[in-house]
Amino acid sequence: GLTYQDILCDPNTPSPVETADRRSACEALRRALPKLDVREQQLLFFRHCEALSVAEIAAVFEVTPARVSQLYNGAIARLRALMKVDEAGAV
């Protein structure tokens, strides 16, 4: 009594492994974010939650847009390092 629709996989549905990996990455991100400096947290918030442009963030921080880019790249590098350390420690 099954139809093809009952047994075909939806290619847009993540696999259980993908779901677990994403959940693990989100948890590592939640643990790593508070370890960043307040300014780095603000920068990431402005960029990703408030969707401010580099120029707008530069005005808020009273620095040049180039400096915002440097700070952003540094914050992302530090966040990645913290997540790797957290991941290594959790294993």
C-alpha positions as CSV (number, residue, x, y, z in Angstrom):
1,G,0.0,0.0,0.0
2,L,3.0,2.4,-0.3
3,T,3.3,5.0,-3.0
4,Y,6.6,6.3,-4.4
5,Q,6.0,9.5,-2.4
6,D,6.1,7.4,0.8
7,I,9.5,6.0,0.1
8,L,11.3,8.8,-1.8
9,C,13.7,10.9,0.2
10,D,13.5,14.7,0.2
11,P,16.9,15.9,-1.1
12,N,16.5,19.1,1.0
13,T,16.1,17.2,4.3
14,P,19.4,17.0,6.2
15,S,20.6,13.6,7.1
16,P,20.8,12.7,10.8
17,V,24.6,13.1,10.7
18,E,24.2,16.6,9.2
19,T,21.7,17.5,11.8
20,A,24.0,16.3,14.6
21,D,27.0,18.1,13.2
22,R,25.0,21.3,12.9
23,R,23.7,21.0,16.5
24,S,27.2,20.4,17.7
25,A,28.6,23.4,15.8
26,C,25.8,25.6,17.2
27,E,26.6,24.5,20.8
28,A,30.3,25.1,20.3
29,L,29.5,28.6,19.0
30,R,27.2,29.3,22.0
31,R,30.1,28.3,24.4
32,A,32.8,30.3,22.4
33,L,30.9,33.6,21.9
34,P,31.0,34.7,25.6
35,K,34.8,34.1,25.6
36,L,35.3,36.9,23.0
37,D,36.0,40.5,24.1
38,V,32.9,42.7,24.4
39,R,34.0,44.7,21.4
40,E,34.3,41.6,19.3
41,Q,30.9,40.5,20.5
42,Q,29.4,43.8,19.6
43,L,31.0,43.8,16.2
44,L,29.6,40.3,15.4
45,F,26.2,41.4,16.7
46,F,26.2,44.6,14.5
47,R,27.3,42.7,11.5
48,H,25.2,39.5,11.7
49,C,22.1,40.4,13.8
50,E,21.7,44.1,13.0
51,A,23.0,43.7,9.4
52,L,25.0,47.0,9.7
53,S,27.4,47.8,6.9
54,V,31.1,48.1,7.5
55,A,30.8,51.8,7.2
56,E,28.0,52.0,9.7
57,I,30.0,49.9,12.2
58,A,33.0,52.1,11.6
59,A,30.9,55.1,12.6
60,V,29.7,53.4,15.8
61,F,33.3,52.4,16.8
62,E,34.8,55.6,15.5
63,V,37.4,53.8,13.4
64,T,38.0,53.4,9.7
65,P,36.1,50.8,7.6
66,A,39.5,49.1,7.0
67,R,40.0,48.8,10.8
68,V,36.5,47.3,11.1
69,S,37.5,44.7,8.5
70,Q,40.7,43.9,10.5
71,L,38.7,43.6,13.8
72,Y,36.1,41.4,12.1
73,N,38.7,39.1,10.6
74,G,40.4,38.9,14.0
75,A,37.2,38.1,15.8
76,I,36.3,35.4,13.3
77,A,39.7,33.8,13.6
78,R,39.6,33.9,17.4
79,L,36.1,32.5,17.4
80,R,37.2,29.6,15.2
81,A,40.2,28.9,17.4
82,L,38.0,28.9,20.5
83,M,35.5,26.5,18.9
84,K,38.4,24.2,17.9
85,V,39.8,24.2,21.4
86,D,36.3,23.6,22.8
87,E,35.7,20.8,20.4
88,A,39.0,19.2,21.2
89,G,38.3,19.5,25.0
90,A,34.9,18.0,24.6
91,V,36.1,14.9,22.9
